[in-house]
C-alpha cells in the first residue's frame, strides 16, 4: 500500500471555486490509486483561492505518476434536486510521495461535469513519449480537441474562425471568468453613464455648431493625451506625430518616388522644405507618405437614413530638422484631376484643416477595422485554434503559446455578434459600414505577407528603421528582441537539432493547419507551410506572440486617447470630400464631422476598448505550464528583461510632452481579451 499527498490549487478569482463533487484517481506506470473524493458541498473545499491537501491511497506503489484523473459531477441532494450549474477553475494538482518525489500537473482551465486526465507537467514532444499509454493519451486529446474546436468560414477571403454562432456554442475552456463576462456585458452602459453621454443619445442626425461644442461630451475625459489632442488637434506637427505614435503606427513609409496618381510638384511644396527641393529631400530620406489606397471604391454606409462618405487620401509628409513629421500635401482621392485638388499648408485655413480631418477619418477606420480587428484579433484567433487543435497540452510549444490565447476566441465571437454584424457597432458608427468593412477586410487580408507581420522586417520594408521620434519602432524592437530571445531559449531546450524540428509530426501538423486551413486564402505570403530549422520556428513563434500581445497593445490601447476628442479622429464623415479649394467654411466642417449621437458612440466604444480589463495578465505573466527548472529560468530571465525595458521606457518618457506608453511591458496584456 502507498500513500500520496495530493494538493489542489483553485483559481483566485470570482466563481473559480465549486460546490460540485470532485473525485481524484492517480494513474502511474504500475497501476491506479483508489478513487478518492476530494470535495463535497458540505465541507466547502475547493473554494476560490484555496490550496487543499488530501491523502490518496493506492494498493500498490504506482511508480512514476503519469496522470491525475479528475471526475467532476454536480452535487445531488437526497430529493434529487440539483444545485445550479457550477464550474471549477483548477489551476494545478501536485502529487508528493512518501519518499519526497514531487509530480506537478498543470491545468489552468474550467472543469464542469466531465472527466479529464491531467498529464504530468514536464514538456514532451511526440518522440519523447516511449510508453504506448502516453502516446495514446496524446492522440486521444488531439482527436477530442479537433472534434470540439472546428474551423468555420465566417466570410470568404478573411481568416477562418471558430465554429460557433454565439458564445453559448463555445466549450467551457474558452469562456470568460464570471468577472470578465459581467464586465463585458455591462461596460457599454457604464460608458455612457460614466462619460455623461446619455442625454445626447437621442440627437441622431443633429450636428454640433462649432468645434467647441464637443466639450459638452468631453468634460469627463481624464486622459492626458486626449486633453492634449483637444488643445493641439489643428496643428500640423501633431497631425503628423500620430502616424508614428498614434493608433495606426505601421502605415507610414519612406517615400522613394512620388506615385504617378499623386502629381505633387516641387513648386507646390518648396515653402515647406526649408530651402531644399522635393527631389533632394526624397534622396535624403526625409519625405514620407501614407497612402489609403485600400479605401478606394469602398461603398459608404448609410446610418439611420443619413448617407456617410469615404475618402481614399494620399498624404505626403516631411520629417524636418526638429524631428517633426509635417504634412506638406494631401490628395483626398486616388484619381487625380480637376475635381481632386492637392491641398497644401499654404491653402486657406479651413481648406487645409478639412483635408487633414479627412485623412484622420480614413486613418481612424483603417486603425480600428484593419490594424486592430483584422491584423491582431482575427489572426490571433487562427493562431489559437490551430494551437489547441494540433498540439497536445504536454507539447512544449503548446505550453509556450497557450497563455497568449486566453479569452481571444470568446472576445472574437462576441465581436462577430455585437460589433461587425448588421445593426452592430460598425453599422452605426463607421463610414464603411458592414458591407464596406467586409470588402476592406478582404482586400487587406489578401495583401498580408509574413514580412509585414514581423516587426524588424516590416520596418525595413517601409524604410523607417532609422526614423527619429518613432517610439512605436524603438519600443517595439526592444520587445520583439526580448520575445525572440525568450522563444529561442525555450526552443533550444526542447529541440537539440534542426532535424528534431523537421521530425516533430505535431509541430508540422500545427503549422500546416494554421497556414493551409486557418489562412488558406492567403497566397504567396512568404509564410512557412512547414518548419525546417530552430531559427524558422523561433521567428514564427515570435511573430505569433508579438501579434497576440504587443502589436495589439500598440493599436488598441490608445483608441480613447486619440479618439475621445472626436474632431481629431472621426469615425465617419457626413459630407463628401471637397472637390475644389476655397469653398470650405467652418459650417461645412461641422456638417462633415460626426453628428452628436455618432460622437457619443465613438467615445463610448473607444473608452470600452481601452479600459484595463479585470484580471489582466501582463506580457510575461505565464502560469506554470512549464514545470522544469530550466524552462522556469528562461521565463524568469524574460520577465527580468521586460522589467528593464519598462524602466528604460519610463526614463525616456520623463522628457516627453507626450508620453508613449502603449508598448511599456507593464501595459501589454499577454493575450487579446478586449
C-alpha positions as CSV (number, residue, x, y, z in Angstrom):
1,X,0.0,0.0,0.0
2,X,1.2,3.5,-0.8
3,X,0.0,6.9,0.4
4,X,0.2,10.2,-1.7
5,X,-0.2,13.8,-0.6
6,X,-2.3,15.5,-3.3
7,X,-2.6,19.3,-3.3
8,X,-5.2,21.1,-5.4
9,X,-4.9,24.8,-6.2
10,X,-8.1,26.7,-7.2
11,X,-8.1,30.0,-9.1
12,X,-8.2,33.1,-7.0
13,X,-11.0,35.0,-8.8
14,X,-14.7,35.2,-8.7
15,X,-16.6,31.9,-9.4
16,X,-13.4,29.8,-9.5
17,X,-14.5,27.6,-6.6
18,X,-17.0,24.8,-6.9
19,X,-19.7,23.0,-4.9
20,X,-19.6,20.1,-7.3
21,X,-18.3,16.6,-6.3
22,X,-14.7,16.1,-7.4
23,X,-13.0,12.7,-7.4
24,X,-9.3,12.0,-7.9
25,X,-7.6,8.9,-9.2
26,X,-3.8,8.8,-9.7
27,X,-2.6,6.8,-12.7
28,X,1.1,5.7,-12.8
29,X,3.3,3.3,-14.6
30,X,2.3,0.4,-12.3
31,X,-1.4,1.0,-12.0
32,X,-4.1,3.2,-10.4
33,X,-4.9,4.5,-7.0
34,X,-8.2,4.2,-5.3
35,X,-10.8,6.8,-6.5
36,X,-10.9,9.4,-3.7
37,X,-13.5,12.2,-3.1
38,X,-11.6,15.5,-2.7
39,X,-14.6,17.9,-2.4
40,X,-18.0,17.9,-1.1
41,X,-20.5,20.8,-0.9
42,X,-20.9,20.3,2.8
43,X,-17.2,20.8,3.6
44,X,-16.6,23.9,1.5
45,X,-13.4,22.7,-0.1
46,X,-12.0,23.9,-3.4
47,X,-13.3,27.4,-2.8
48,X,-11.9,30.5,-4.6
49,X,-8.1,30.8,-3.9
50,X,-8.0,27.6,-1.8
51,X,-5.0,25.3,-1.6
52,X,-6.5,22.0,-0.4
53,X,-4.5,18.9,0.6
54,X,-5.8,15.3,0.6
55,X,-4.4,11.8,1.1
56,X,-4.9,9.4,-1.8
57,X,-4.3,5.7,-1.1
58,X,-3.1,3.1,-3.6
59,X,-3.0,-0.6,-3.1
60,X,0.5,-0.6,-4.6
61,X,3.3,1.8,-5.3
62,X,2.4,3.5,-8.6
63,X,6.0,4.4,-9.6
64,X,6.1,7.5,-11.8
65,X,2.7,9.2,-11.8
66,X,1.6,9.8,-15.4
67,X,-1.9,11.3,-14.9
68,X,-4.2,12.7,-12.4
69,X,-7.8,11.7,-13.3
70,X,-10.4,14.2,-12.1
71,X,-14.1,13.5,-12.3
72,X,-16.3,16.5,-11.7
73,X,-20.1,16.0,-11.3
74,X,-23.0,18.0,-9.8
75,X,-23.8,17.6,-6.2
76,X,-27.1,15.7,-5.8
77,X,-29.2,16.3,-2.7
78,X,-31.4,13.4,-1.4
79,X,-34.6,14.7,-3.0
80,X,-32.8,14.7,-6.4
81,X,-32.7,18.4,-6.6
82,X,-29.6,19.6,-8.4
83,X,-27.7,22.7,-7.3
84,X,-27.3,25.4,-10.0
85,X,-24.7,24.5,-12.7
86,X,-21.3,25.2,-11.3
87,X,-17.8,25.2,-12.8
88,X,-14.4,24.8,-11.1
89,X,-11.2,26.6,-12.2
90,X,-8.4,24.2,-11.4
91,X,-5.0,25.8,-11.5
92,X,-2.9,22.7,-10.8
93,X,-2.5,19.5,-8.9
94,X,0.7,18.4,-7.1
95,X,1.4,14.8,-6.0
96,X,4.0,14.1,-3.4
97,X,5.2,10.6,-2.5
98,X,6.3,9.5,1.0
99,X,9.8,9.3,-0.5
100,X,9.7,13.0,-1.3
101,X,9.2,12.8,-5.1
102,X,7.0,15.5,-6.4
103,X,4.9,15.4,-9.6
104,X,3.2,18.6,-10.9
105,X,0.1,18.6,-13.1
106,X,-0.8,22.0,-14.7
107,X,-4.5,22.5,-15.6
108,X,-5.5,26.2,-15.7
109,X,-9.0,25.6,-17.1
110,X,-12.6,25.4,-16.2
111,X,-14.0,21.9,-15.4
112,X,-17.7,21.0,-15.1
113,X,-19.5,17.7,-15.4
114,X,-16.5,16.0,-17.0
115,X,-13.7,13.5,-16.6
116,X,-10.2,14.8,-17.5
117,X,-6.7,13.3,-17.4
118,X,-4.1,15.9,-16.4
119,X,-0.7,14.9,-17.8
120,X,2.4,15.3,-15.7
121,X,3.9,18.7,-16.4
122,X,7.2,18.0,-18.0
123,X,7.1,19.2,-21.6
124,X,7.3,16.3,-24.1
125,X,7.4,16.1,-27.9
126,X,5.8,13.1,-29.5
127,X,9.1,11.3,-30.0
128,X,9.8,11.7,-26.2
129,X,6.9,9.5,-25.2
130,X,8.0,5.9,-25.3
131,X,5.1,4.3,-23.5
132,X,2.0,3.3,-25.5
133,X,-0.3,4.7,-22.9
134,X,1.3,8.1,-23.1
135,X,1.2,8.1,-26.9
136,X,-2.4,7.0,-26.8
137,X,-3.3,9.9,-24.5
138,X,-1.7,12.4,-26.9
139,X,-3.7,11.1,-29.8
140,X,-7.0,10.9,-27.9
141,X,-6.5,14.5,-26.6
142,X,-5.9,15.8,-30.2
143,X,-8.9,13.9,-31.6
144,X,-11.2,15.3,-28.9
145,X,-9.9,18.8,-29.4
146,X,-10.4,18.6,-33.2
147,X,-13.9,17.5,-32.6
148,X,-14.6,20.4,-30.2
149,X,-12.7,23.2,-31.9
150,X,-13.7,23.2,-35.5
151,X,-12.8,25.7,-38.2
152,X,-15.6,27.8,-39.8
153,X,-15.7,30.0,-42.9
154,X,-17.1,33.3,-41.5
155,X,-16.7,35.2,-44.8
156,X,-14.7,34.4,-47.9
157,X,-11.2,35.7,-48.2
158,X,-10.8,36.5,-44.5
159,X,-9.3,34.4,-41.7
160,X,-11.1,31.2,-40.7
161,X,-12.7,31.3,-37.2
162,X,-14.2,29.1,-34.6
163,X,-17.3,27.1,-35.5
164,X,-19.6,28.9,-33.1
165,X,-22.6,31.2,-33.8
166,X,-22.6,32.5,-30.3
167,X,-20.7,32.4,-27.0
168,X,-23.1,29.6,-25.8
169,X,-21.6,27.4,-28.5
170,X,-18.1,27.6,-27.2
171,X,-16.5,24.9,-25.0
172,X,-16.3,26.0,-21.4
173,X,-12.5,26.0,-21.5
174,X,-12.7,29.1,-23.8
175,X,-15.1,31.1,-21.7
176,X,-14.5,34.2,-19.7
177,X,-14.4,34.3,-16.0
178,X,-17.6,35.5,-14.2
179,X,-16.0,38.8,-13.5
180,X,-14.8,39.3,-17.1
181,X,-18.2,38.2,-18.5
182,X,-20.1,40.6,-16.3
183,X,-17.6,43.4,-17.1
184,X,-18.2,42.9,-20.9
185,X,-22.0,42.8,-20.6
186,X,-22.3,46.0,-18.5
187,X,-19.4,48.2,-19.6
188,X,-21.4,49.7,-22.6
189,X,-24.0,51.0,-20.1
190,X,-21.2,52.1,-17.8
191,X,-19.5,54.0,-20.7
192,X,-22.5,56.2,-21.5
193,X,-23.1,56.8,-17.8
194,X,-19.5,57.4,-16.7
195,X,-18.9,59.8,-19.6
196,X,-22.3,61.5,-19.1
197,X,-23.4,60.9,-22.7
198,X,-26.9,59.6,-22.2
199,X,-28.7,62.8,-22.7
200,X,-27.2,63.2,-26.1
201,X,-28.0,59.8,-27.5
202,X,-31.4,60.8,-28.9
203,X,-30.0,63.5,-31.1
204,X,-29.1,61.4,-34.2
205,X,-28.7,63.5,-37.3
206,X,-28.1,66.7,-35.4
207,X,-24.8,68.4,-35.8
208,X,-22.6,70.3,-33.4
209,X,-22.3,74.0,-34.3
210,X,-18.7,74.6,-33.5
211,X,-15.7,72.5,-32.5
212,X,-16.0,73.9,-29.0
213,X,-19.4,72.2,-28.8
214,X,-17.6,68.8,-28.5
215,X,-16.6,70.0,-25.0
216,X,-20.2,69.1,-23.9
217,X,-19.3,65.4,-24.2
218,X,-15.6,65.8,-23.3
219,X,-15.9,67.3,-19.8
220,X,-15.4,63.9,-18.0
221,X,-12.4,62.9,-20.1
222,X,-9.3,62.5,-17.9
223,X,-6.8,61.1,-20.4
224,X,-3.8,63.5,-20.6
225,X,-3.3,62.6,-24.3
226,X,-6.9,63.2,-25.1
227,X,-6.8,66.6,-23.4
228,X,-3.6,67.3,-25.3
229,X,-5.3,66.3,-28.6
230,X,-8.2,68.7,-27.8
231,X,-5.7,71.6,-27.5
232,X,-3.4,70.7,-30.4
233,X,-5.6,68.8,-33.0
234,X,-5.4,71.6,-35.6
235,X,-1.6,71.8,-35.5
236,X,0.4,70.2,-38.4
237,X,3.1,68.6,-36.2
238,X,0.5,66.9,-34.0
239,X,-1.2,65.6,-37.1
240,X,2.0,64.0,-38.4
241,X,3.1,62.7,-35.0
242,X,0.1,60.4,-34.9
243,X,1.3,58.4,-37.9
244,X,4.3,57.4,-35.8
245,X,2.9,57.1,-32.3
246,X,-0.9,57.0,-32.6
247,X,-3.3,54.1,-33.0
248,X,-2.1,53.2,-36.5
249,X,1.7,53.4,-36.4
250,X,2.5,50.9,-39.1
251,X,1.2,52.7,-42.3
252,X,3.8,55.4,-42.7
253,X,6.7,54.7,-45.0
254,X,9.6,56.4,-46.6
255,X,8.7,57.9,-50.0
256,X,11.2,56.7,-52.6
257,X,9.3,58.1,-55.5
258,X,6.1,60.2,-55.8
259,X,3.2,57.9,-57.0
260,X,2.0,58.5,-60.6
261,X,-1.5,59.2,-59.3
262,X,-0.3,61.9,-56.9
263,X,1.1,64.7,-59.1
264,X,2.9,66.8,-56.4
265,X,5.4,69.2,-57.8
266,X,8.4,70.9,-56.2
267,X,6.7,74.3,-56.7
268,X,3.8,73.1,-54.5
269,X,5.8,72.1,-51.5
270,X,9.1,74.1,-51.7
271,X,7.9,76.5,-49.0
272,X,7.6,73.6,-46.6
273,X,11.0,72.2,-47.2
274,X,13.3,74.8,-45.7
275,X,15.1,75.7,-48.9
276,X,15.6,72.1,-50.3
277,X,13.9,70.7,-53.3
278,X,11.4,67.8,-53.1
279,X,13.8,65.6,-55.1
280,X,16.7,66.4,-52.7
281,X,14.7,65.6,-49.6
282,X,13.4,62.4,-51.2
283,X,17.0,61.4,-51.8
284,X,17.9,62.5,-48.2
285,X,15.2,60.2,-46.8
286,X,13.2,62.9,-45.3
287,X,10.0,62.5,-47.3
288,X,7.4,60.1,-46.0
289,X,4.0,59.0,-47.3
290,X,0.8,57.5,-46.0
291,X,-1.5,56.1,-48.8
292,X,-5.0,54.9,-48.1
293,X,-5.5,53.3,-51.5
294,X,-7.2,50.4,-49.8
295,X,-10.2,52.6,-49.2
296,X,-10.6,53.4,-52.9
297,X,-14.0,52.2,-54.1
298,X,-15.3,51.0,-50.8
299,X,-19.0,51.7,-50.6
300,X,-20.1,54.2,-48.0
301,X,-22.5,53.4,-45.2
302,X,-26.0,54.8,-44.6
303,X,-26.7,55.3,-40.9
304,X,-30.3,55.8,-39.8
305,X,-31.1,57.1,-43.3
306,X,-28.1,59.5,-43.4
307,X,-25.6,59.0,-46.1
308,X,-21.9,58.8,-45.0
309,X,-18.8,59.4,-47.1
310,X,-15.4,57.8,-47.5
311,X,-12.2,59.2,-48.9
312,X,-9.0,57.4,-50.0
313,X,-6.3,60.0,-49.2
314,X,-2.7,60.2,-50.0
315,X,-0.7,62.3,-47.6
316,X,2.9,63.5,-48.1
317,X,5.0,64.3,-45.0
318,X,8.3,66.0,-44.3
319,X,10.5,64.9,-41.4
320,X,12.1,68.3,-40.5
321,X,15.1,69.3,-38.5
322,X,13.1,69.4,-35.3
323,X,12.1,65.7,-35.9
324,X,8.5,66.8,-36.5
325,X,6.6,64.9,-39.2
326,X,4.9,67.8,-41.1
327,X,2.2,67.2,-43.7
328,X,3.0,69.1,-46.9
329,X,0.5,67.8,-49.4
330,X,-2.9,65.9,-49.3
331,X,-4.9,64.5,-52.1
332,X,-8.3,63.1,-50.9
333,X,-9.0,60.6,-53.7
334,X,-6.8,58.2,-55.7
335,X,-7.7,59.6,-59.1
336,X,-6.1,63.0,-59.8
337,X,-7.9,65.5,-61.8
338,X,-9.7,68.8,-61.8
339,X,-12.1,67.7,-59.1
340,X,-9.4,66.2,-56.9
341,X,-7.2,69.1,-55.8
342,X,-4.0,68.7,-53.9
343,X,-4.3,70.6,-50.6
344,X,-1.3,72.4,-49.2
345,X,-0.4,74.1,-45.9
346,X,-0.5,77.4,-47.8
347,X,-4.2,77.0,-48.7
348,X,-7.0,78.6,-46.8
349,X,-7.1,77.6,-43.1
350,X,-10.4,75.8,-43.4
351,X,-9.4,74.0,-46.7
352,X,-6.3,72.7,-45.1
353,X,-8.0,71.8,-41.8
354,X,-10.8,69.8,-43.5
355,X,-8.2,68.0,-45.7
356,X,-6.4,66.8,-42.6
357,X,-9.7,65.8,-40.9
358,X,-10.4,63.6,-43.9
359,X,-7.0,61.9,-43.6
360,X,-7.6,61.4,-39.9
361,X,-11.0,59.8,-40.6
362,X,-9.5,57.4,-43.1
363,X,-6.8,56.6,-40.5
364,X,-9.4,56.0,-37.8
365,X,-11.3,53.5,-39.8
366,X,-8.2,51.6,-41.0
367,X,-6.8,51.6,-37.5
368,X,-9.9,50.1,-35.9
369,X,-11.1,47.7,-38.5
370,X,-7.8,46.6,-40.2
371,X,-4.8,47.3,-38.0
372,X,-6.7,46.3,-34.8
373,X,-9.5,43.9,-35.7
374,X,-8.2,42.1,-38.7
375,X,-4.4,42.1,-38.1
376,X,-4.4,41.3,-34.4
377,X,-7.8,39.9,-33.3
378,X,-8.6,37.7,-36.3
379,X,-5.1,36.5,-36.8
380,X,-4.7,35.7,-33.1
381,X,-7.9,33.5,-33.3
382,X,-6.3,31.5,-36.1
383,X,-3.2,31.0,-34.0
384,X,-5.3,30.0,-31.0
385,X,-7.4,27.5,-32.8
386,X,-4.5,25.8,-34.6
387,X,-2.6,25.5,-31.3
388,X,-5.5,23.9,-29.5
389,X,-6.3,21.5,-32.4
390,X,-2.9,20.3,-33.2
391,X,-0.7,20.5,-30.1
392,X,-1.4,18.3,-27.0
393,X,-1.2,20.1,-23.7
394,X,2.1,18.4,-22.9
395,X,3.9,19.7,-26.0
396,X,6.4,22.5,-25.3
397,X,5.1,24.8,-28.0
398,X,1.6,24.4,-26.6
399,X,2.9,25.4,-23.2
400,X,4.7,28.4,-24.7
401,X,1.7,29.7,-26.7
402,X,-1.4,28.8,-24.6
403,X,-1.0,31.9,-22.3
404,X,-1.3,34.1,-25.4
405,X,-4.6,32.6,-26.5
406,X,-6.5,33.4,-23.3
407,X,-10.1,34.8,-23.9
408,X,-9.3,35.6,-27.6
409,X,-11.8,33.2,-29.1
410,X,-14.6,34.4,-26.9
411,X,-13.9,38.1,-27.5
412,X,-13.9,37.5,-31.2
413,X,-17.1,35.5,-31.1
414,X,-18.6,38.4,-29.2
415,X,-17.3,40.8,-31.8
416,X,-18.9,38.9,-34.7
417,X,-22.2,39.1,-32.8
418,X,-22.1,42.6,-31.4
419,X,-19.7,44.7,-33.5
420,X,-19.4,43.6,-37.1
421,X,-22.9,42.2,-37.7
422,X,-25.7,44.2,-39.3
423,X,-27.1,46.7,-36.7
424,X,-23.9,46.3,-34.7
425,X,-21.4,48.9,-33.8
426,X,-19.7,49.0,-37.2
427,X,-23.1,49.6,-38.8
428,X,-23.9,52.5,-36.6
429,X,-20.5,54.1,-36.2
430,X,-18.2,53.8,-39.2
431,X,-18.5,55.2,-42.7
432,X,-17.5,51.9,-44.2
433,X,-20.4,50.0,-42.6
434,X,-20.7,46.2,-42.7
435,X,-20.5,45.8,-46.5
436,X,-17.6,48.1,-46.9
437,X,-15.9,46.6,-43.9
438,X,-16.0,43.1,-45.4
439,X,-14.7,44.4,-48.7
440,X,-11.9,46.3,-47.0
441,X,-11.0,43.4,-44.8
442,X,-10.8,41.1,-47.8
443,X,-8.5,43.5,-49.6
444,X,-6.2,43.9,-46.7
445,X,-6.2,40.2,-45.7
446,X,-5.2,39.1,-49.1
447,X,-2.3,41.7,-49.0
448,X,-0.8,40.3,-45.8
449,X,2.7,39.0,-46.1
450,X,4.9,37.3,-43.5
451,X,7.3,40.2,-43.8
452,X,4.5,42.6,-42.8
453,X,3.8,40.7,-39.6
454,X,7.5,40.6,-38.4
455,X,8.3,44.0,-36.9
456,X,12.0,44.2,-37.9
457,X,11.2,43.1,-41.5
458,X,8.2,45.4,-41.7
459,X,10.2,48.5,-40.6
460,X,12.9,47.7,-43.1
461,X,10.3,47.2,-45.9
462,X,8.8,50.6,-45.1
463,X,12.2,52.3,-44.9
464,X,11.6,53.7,-41.4
465,X,14.2,51.8,-39.3
466,X,16.2,55.0,-38.8
467,X,13.2,57.4,-38.2
468,X,13.7,59.5,-35.1
469,X,10.9,60.1,-32.7
470,X,9.2,56.9,-33.8
471,X,8.6,55.4,-30.3
472,X,6.5,52.6,-31.7
473,X,9.6,51.4,-33.5
474,X,12.0,52.0,-30.7
475,X,9.9,50.2,-28.0
476,X,8.6,47.6,-30.4
477,X,12.1,46.5,-31.4
478,X,13.1,46.1,-27.8
479,X,10.1,43.9,-27.1
480,X,10.5,41.9,-30.3
481,X,14.1,41.2,-29.4
482,X,13.1,40.1,-25.8
483,X,10.4,37.8,-27.1
484,X,12.7,36.3,-29.7
485,X,15.4,35.6,-27.1
486,X,12.8,34.0,-24.8
487,X,11.3,31.9,-27.6
488,X,14.7,30.9,-28.9
489,X,15.9,29.7,-25.5
490,X,12.7,27.6,-25.0
491,X,13.0,26.1,-28.5
492,X,16.6,25.1,-27.8
493,X,15.7,23.5,-24.5
494,X,13.4,21.0,-26.3
495,X,14.9,20.8,-29.8
496,X,18.5,19.9,-29.8
497,X,18.9,20.0,-33.6
498,X,17.1,21.3,-36.7
499,X,16.3,17.7,-37.6
500,X,14.2,17.4,-34.5
501,X,12.1,20.3,-35.6
502,X,11.5,18.7,-39.0
503,X,10.7,15.3,-37.4
504,X,8.1,16.6,-35.0
505,X,4.8,15.5,-36.6
506,X,2.6,17.5,-34.2
507,X,4.5,20.7,-34.9
508,X,4.3,20.2,-38.6
509,X,0.6,19.5,-38.3
510,X,0.2,22.7,-36.4
511,X,1.8,25.0,-39.0
512,X,0.0,23.2,-41.8
513,X,-3.4,23.6,-40.1
514,X,-2.6,27.2,-39.3
515,X,-1.5,28.2,-42.8
516,X,-3.3,25.9,-45.1
517,X,-6.7,26.0,-43.3
518,X,-6.9,29.0,-41.0
519,X,-5.2,31.3,-43.5
520,X,-5.9,29.2,-46.6
521,X,-7.0,32.2,-48.8
522,X,-3.6,33.8,-48.5
523,X,-1.2,33.0,-51.4
524,X,2.4,33.8,-51.9
525,X,2.8,35.4,-48.5
526,X,6.2,34.0,-47.7
527,X,4.8,32.3,-44.6
528,X,6.2,28.8,-44.0
529,X,3.9,25.8,-44.5
530,X,6.5,23.6,-42.8
531,X,9.2,24.3,-40.3
532,X,12.8,23.0,-41.0
533,X,15.0,24.7,-38.5
534,X,15.0,26.0,-35.0
535,X,15.6,29.5,-36.3
536,X,12.5,29.3,-38.5
537,X,10.4,28.1,-35.6
538,X,11.7,30.7,-33.3
539,X,11.0,33.6,-35.7
540,X,7.5,32.3,-36.4
541,X,6.7,31.9,-32.7
542,X,8.0,35.4,-32.0
543,X,5.6,36.8,-34.7
544,X,2.7,34.9,-33.1
545,X,3.4,36.1,-29.6
546,X,4.2,39.7,-30.7
547,X,0.9,39.9,-32.7
548,X,-1.2,38.5,-29.8
549,X,0.3,40.8,-27.2
550,X,2.5,43.8,-28.2
551,X,1.0,44.7,-31.6
552,X,-2.5,44.5,-30.1
553,X,-1.4,46.9,-27.3
554,X,0.1,49.3,-29.9
555,X,-3.1,49.6,-32.0
556,X,-5.7,49.2,-29.3
557,X,-4.6,50.9,-26.1
558,X,-4.6,54.4,-27.5
559,X,-8.0,54.4,-29.1
560,X,-9.6,56.5,-26.4
561,X,-6.6,58.8,-26.1
562,X,-6.7,59.7,-29.8
563,X,-10.4,59.4,-30.5
564,X,-12.1,60.9,-27.4
565,X,-11.7,64.4,-29.0
566,X,-13.8,63.4,-32.0
567,X,-12.6,66.1,-34.5
568,X,-9.1,64.6,-34.2
569,X,-10.1,61.1,-35.3
570,X,-13.7,61.0,-36.7
571,X,-15.2,57.6,-37.3
572,X,-17.2,58.9,-40.2
573,X,-17.9,61.9,-42.4
574,X,-21.3,63.2,-43.4
575,X,-20.5,65.3,-46.4
576,X,-18.4,64.3,-49.5
577,X,-14.8,65.4,-49.7
578,X,-14.3,68.9,-51.1
579,X,-13.8,68.9,-54.9
580,X,-12.4,72.5,-55.1
581,X,-10.3,74.8,-53.0
582,X,-11.7,78.0,-51.5
583,X,-15.1,76.6,-50.8
584,X,-14.8,75.3,-47.2
585,X,-16.3,77.1,-44.3
586,X,-16.5,76.2,-40.6
587,X,-20.1,75.3,-41.1
588,X,-19.0,72.9,-43.9
589,X,-16.6,71.3,-41.5
590,X,-19.1,70.9,-38.7
591,X,-21.6,69.3,-41.1
592,X,-18.9,66.9,-42.3
593,X,-17.9,65.8,-38.8
594,X,-19.9,63.1,-37.0
595,X,-23.2,64.2,-35.5
596,X,-24.0,64.3,-31.8
597,X,-25.1,60.7,-31.4
598,X,-22.3,59.3,-33.6
599,X,-19.8,61.3,-31.5
600,X,-21.1,59.7,-28.3
601,X,-20.9,56.2,-29.7
602,X,-17.3,56.8,-30.9
603,X,-16.3,58.0,-27.4
604,X,-18.1,55.2,-25.6
605,X,-16.6,52.4,-27.8
606,X,-13.1,53.8,-27.5
607,X,-13.5,54.0,-23.7
608,X,-14.6,50.4,-23.5
609,X,-11.8,49.1,-25.7
610,X,-9.0,50.8,-23.8
611,X,-10.1,50.2,-20.2
612,X,-7.7,47.9,-18.2
613,X,-9.6,44.6,-18.2
614,X,-10.3,42.7,-15.0
615,X,-7.8,40.0,-14.2
616,X,-5.3,41.4,-16.7
617,X,-2.2,39.2,-17.2
618,X,0.7,41.2,-18.5
619,X,3.2,40.0,-21.0
620,X,5.5,37.6,-19.3
621,X,2.9,36.7,-16.6
622,X,2.7,33.0,-17.5
623,X,1.0,30.4,-15.4
624,X,3.2,27.4,-14.6
625,X,2.5,25.3,-17.6
626,X,6.2,24.6,-17.7
627,X,7.3,22.7,-14.6
628,X,11.0,22.1,-15.3
629,X,13.5,24.4,-13.6
630,X,15.4,25.1,-16.8
631,X,12.3,26.4,-18.5
632,X,11.3,28.4,-15.4
633,X,14.7,30.0,-15.5
634,X,14.2,31.1,-19.1
635,X,10.8,32.6,-18.2
636,X,12.3,34.4,-15.2
637,X,15.0,35.9,-17.5
638,X,12.3,37.1,-19.9
639,X,10.4,38.7,-17.1
640,X,13.5,40.4,-15.9
641,X,14.3,41.8,-19.4
642,X,10.8,43.1,-19.7
643,X,11.2,44.9,-16.3
644,X,14.4,46.5,-17.7
645,X,12.7,47.6,-20.9
646,X,9.8,49.1,-18.8
647,X,12.4,51.1,-16.8
648,X,14.1,52.4,-19.9
649,X,10.8,53.5,-21.5
650,X,9.7,55.2,-18.2
651,X,13.0,57.1,-18.1
652,X,12.7,58.1,-21.8
653,X,9.1,59.3,-21.2
654,X,10.1,61.7,-18.5
655,X,11.5,64.1,-21.1
656,X,8.5,63.9,-23.4
657,X,5.5,66.2,-23.6
658,X,3.5,63.2,-25.0
659,X,4.5,60.0,-23.2
660,X,4.4,56.9,-25.4
661,X,3.4,54.1,-23.0
662,X,1.4,51.7,-25.2
663,X,4.4,49.4,-25.5
664,X,5.6,49.6,-21.9
665,X,5.6,46.0,-20.9
666,X,3.5,46.9,-17.8
667,X,0.7,47.9,-20.2
668,X,0.8,45.0,-22.6
669,X,-1.6,42.2,-22.0
670,X,-0.4,38.6,-22.7
671,X,-3.3,37.9,-25.0
672,X,-6.2,39.7,-26.8
673,X,-9.1,39.9,-24.4
674,X,-10.9,43.1,-25.5
